[in-house]
Amino acid sequence: MTCEEAKTRMTDYWSRTLGEAGETEFNAHLASCETCRSEVSRVGALWQGLDLLPLEEPSGKVRDRFYEMLGAYRQGLAAAEARPAKRWWTIPAWQMAAAAGLVAVGLGIGYGVRGNGPLFGGAPAEVSQLREEVANMRQLVALSLMQQQSASDRLRGVSWAYRAEPSDREVLGALVSAVNHDANVNVRLAAVDALRRFSASPETGRAALQSLSKQTTPIVQVALIDLLVDLKDPQAAPELRRLSGNETANEGVRQKAQWALERLQ
Amino acid sequence: MAEVSAGKVARLAVLFERYHRPLFRYFVSMNGNREQAEDLVQEVFFRMLRYRTSYDPAQSFTAWMYQIARNAGVDQVRKRGTAQVVDIDTFVDRRAELVSASPGPEESVSRGQDLALLRRAMDQLPEDKREILVLSRFQGMKHEDIAEVLGCEVGTVKVRVYRAIRALEQIYFTLEKEKAS
């Protein structure tokens, strides 16, 4: 073994991955080479010393965020798998329809070549499937981003919520959670605005009302009052009345609550 | 991972429990930022799900995972726009921020070595050398897997690991002399 060869095997020697024969050969070289022996001893101590450097530990949030993300992903997959597995073209009725359709396609091509009309109408089942997959992906992206530690990422997650289906309860839940618990006021404000996307759901009004009673930041309170007015939620009146009469509340918020009460009456 | 790839996505939890700490330490070693490292761990597992069908069971899982990790690190630098050059060199150049000003009690002299000094030496190591040392020494990866991650020959990995530890030694002794003088 040459000194050059020994150098490339030193890390294996320190890690004890040379194997018995390799180690014997390496030791034989060390016995005959003072330079390599000295280097193995000196640099090897440093190699072993790296073991003593303290190990960084992640916070518990990493685990929470992972399982939330995994849960959302599995939910999306389950929804996708709930679709009929059978392909439309394998169903006899569709096969017959397809045969008849070929004639229509021929005619359609004729029209298409001559004019600007669409050649094919598309397969509704596949379009629907594709649409659902896109919706699942949008949901996943929105939920995943809203779990990020960085506020700018969470803001991006909120903006993705606008692309979710208005009936998506998962995203609605994540937005409500952001309004109630996010540490960053900009994220809370953006989430309040995004709730409008889900205005058809009765849960939106209820969540906005509950959140209003918890919020302490005036700007978020004002945004929630605006939302309740837009939702035309009559059940908001008692809370708005309480807020407008609360002397410890911010003056602007009290005025806004009074204004909202008049609008809702 | 083969099971995850086949559709049993819940099995990813097993991989998470096994690898999220090593991944976190890899990212902290590379960019020195705990918060970003946690984001990146999340991103790596997200990408594993997203690209799970691209996993080849014949390939080393560790190598595949660290390829994703490296890409995620590079992408994060690009996304944050905090670097002028968007490549792995920039990604790993953040480690210096983690240098502690004063050593903790656990970093007292041990085995004749000053661990605080050793950490500083690691931080000053050029990024490519630091990365290969982190992968081989802290992540316990085989040379074959590192070669797959870095896209080079196993022999090249061995030489580069050797050069990295020698470079570390030189920095360490330079710092030691500075401290003594």
Interface residues (C-beta under 8 A of the other chain):
Chain A: K7 T8 R9 M10 T11 D12 R42 V43 A45 L46 W47 Q48 G49 L50 L52 L53 P54 L55 E56 E57 P58 S59 K61 V62 R63 R65 F66 Y67 M69 L70 Y73 R74 L77 S144 Q147 Q148 Q149 S150 D153
Chain B: G7 V9 A10 L12 A13 F16 H20 R21 F24 R25 V28 R34 E35 A37 E38 D39 V41 Q42 F45 F46 L49 G104 E106 E107 S110 R111 G112 Q113 L115 L118 R119 M122 L133 S136 R137 F138 G155 K158 V159 V161 Y162 I165 R166 L168 E169 Y172
